[in-house]
Structures are given as structure tokens and as C-alpha cells.
């Protein structure tokens, strides 16, 4: 990532979609690592991959550690080597790494970002930097860095780790800051003639095959290629004539989103109403499940999919986006079971003082609605554990305020220990099998005993009957004649 930063010219940092995506995604990624109790210990620009579409991935886990449930810090042996200029002072001096040590590194990472890849504390030796930091010195404010952003950096470098912000806070700060700093694109006025979204020439796109039709996603989605981007596979959504209002609203909503579980928008075409999005797979989740069924998706993987969708929906909630049409047909999935929510043709963004969206009347499926209103709920699917069905029922509570949040649902499915459930079922099955085997063995033994008794009775009966053979002896011991019922030979 450093090389990419050095090749850029400085533009108003937080007004740039490039920087917005980097800051948000890195903070979001570090938040995720925290939920898994993973200390990265080496966060810096050199350990962040980035592609031409500003998609970033944190890597460099060679120094990382996983903390146990009762652990708050990692204490490496003395002599362990860490990059001094990026590492918190308590980690260098006392060998004490915590999640707040990674926050310190994030502050230095921001310096790299804003200075377009310059090494922090330029011209200073690492030993000198360590001594100065201990005495309270901090990296100076980069030129063109807004004051409030520098204050965030300084908070990341607080002497006391407990006084540093969390990655949750940092993500929210930059997410909201970037949104307010951008030219206003989300007023959702369908009459506006300009959208501040990257423009793509119609001639830069080629079409391969249709993926979805108008009935499911409010338009026709095609798989195609973006020629100028090394023939990158893309999804192209085509809107019909007269649907400009839907086109502008959907593009504006997607522009607000930057999350791994939400389909990303690359841009819109210049002359026709097309939205160009990232390509995930030819099939949506509904089609994928119907084709592959149990062959490719087991129960563990289903829960993983549920966790991803809940995570994406929770993110939409932080952006005050009401999706309205969440269903399997509006979720893309690939062979690695990575999911992306799409289908924003009905979505709306709530204002700061709004808690609900009321569309015009036109509800269909009246019979189903009446049944649900009377208390009917979908029955428990086959092979669905009781506790998972209870979660479903809680989602269908008649009182909206009593339904769980997407954050709760994500944590529930993310932490759900399927192995416990399966072990429980396996244990019950083993007990039943053992009992059945024991019963069978007992039955077999009883049968063998009965057969032995019958044989003994038959032997006793045989002993009572005369054999028909007698042995006679005369005076001469040398001459023994075996007498039987047969006539004597001459």
C-alpha cells in the first residue's frame, strides 16, 4: 500500500472516496479482529493490501497473537523485534501489548495515509523516537491535515492506553466524518441532474449473460466485463426508461455503503441509466441453495452465511438505511460462501429524526398478511435446532421493539457453537445405539441359552433309549462276538 500512496498526488484527503474506503475498511477490519480477540501488533500501511477499486485487506499476522478469554494483554519475551516507530511505548518498554496498542499503531497509520506513504518521524532514528515519545513528543500535524483529524491521532497516542479510543469509535468517527465531508449525494432528490459517483463510458462495458430479471431486483442485472479495468468481471444493472427516479435513489444509497457484506458500486454510466457493481457469482443465494442443497452447504456454513448477512444488515442500520426487501434472492454468494447484500430498489434512507418509512398502499399477498396478523408463523424447518427456531420466532415478534437487533443476531450466529449441538445429538444417538446393541445382545444370549437347554433335553432323551447293540463274552477271552439284531453269518 505504501507504494500506491507514494504514487498519488494529495487531494483533499477526507473528501476523497479513495481515503474514505481505506480508513473505514481498516478500522472495520481491526474492530473485527478485536471481536476475535486477535492482537495484530504490527498495523501499518505496508501490512494493508489495496487494489484498483480501493478494496483493502489487512494482513501481516506474523507477530499477531490470540488472547484467551481471561487475558487482556500479550507479553512477549524480551528481545522480540517490533517496528519501533509504529509500536506503542508500553509495548516497547514493558512488553505489554493490548488492543489499545493496536490503536496507537492506527494513529501512525493515519500519518502514513495523509502524507501519502512517508515514513513517520522522518529523519529520526528509532532509539531517538522512543526517547522523545517517552518524554511526551508526538508526530507533528501533517500539512493539510484537518485539526479534528489530528486530534483523533493524538487521542490514539495517549500515554494511558485506557484513554485511547476503541476501533468501534474510530470506525464510527471516520464513517460519519467522511459522509458529512463529501459533496452531498444522499438527499435522494430524484429530480437532481447530477450524482457525485464515478462515471463509466457505456463503450467500456461488455455483456455476458443475464443474472436477474426485473421482478426480483427492480431491473435487469447482467454479468459483464469492464474493459478498461483489465476486463474485470462486473454486474451491470439496467433500468427501464422512465425509471430515473429509482436509478438515482438506488445509486445514491449504494454510494453510501462500504462493507464486505454489501455489494459495492463502482460507478454509473454517462449516457444511460446503468449501475456498475462488483461481480460475486452468477447465482444468488436462493438459486445457489436450490441447486446445490446439502451437497455444498452444511448447517455450519448456513450459520456462517446468516452471520454475514446479519453483519451487513447491522452496517446498513448504522447508515440509517432501511433495505425493505431482504430475502435470499437479494443476496449474492460465491463458492467460498462469502455473501453480499444487494437489491436496493426499494430501500430508503431515514433522516436523523425519522424512525420509520411509510410507503404508499399497495400491499399484496393479503391472505398471508391476515394469517400472520392472527398469529400464524412459519413452522420449524426439518433439522432446525430448537434454539435457532426460537431466534426465528423472536424475529417475528408482533412487537417490533421486542425483536432482536442485527448486531445481536450477528453475534449470536457468529458465536454459535454448532459442534456442541451436533455433539449433543451424537451423544443421544450413541446412547440409543448402545441400548439397542445391549438389548440385541441380551436377546441373542437368551436365544443361545434356550437352544442349549433344548440340546441337553434331547441328549437326555437319547440316553434313555436302548442302543440295539450288546457285547457278549464266552469262556474264551480270544473270541468275542458282537451280537446285533442282524442274522448271523454262516
Helices and strands as residue ranges (DSSP letters): H 2-6, G 13-15, H 17-35, E 38-39, G 45-47, E 48-50, E 56-58, E 65-66, G 84-86, H 89-94, H 99-114, H 126-134, H 147-156, G 161-163, H 167-181, E 199-200, G 202-204, E 205-212, H 214-217, E 220-226, E 232-238, H 244-255, E 265-269, E 274-278, H 285-292, G 293-295, H 299-318, E 321-322, G 328-330, E 331-333, E 339-341, E 348-349, H 366-373, H 386-395, G 400-402, H 406-415, H 418-464, E 470-473, E 480-483
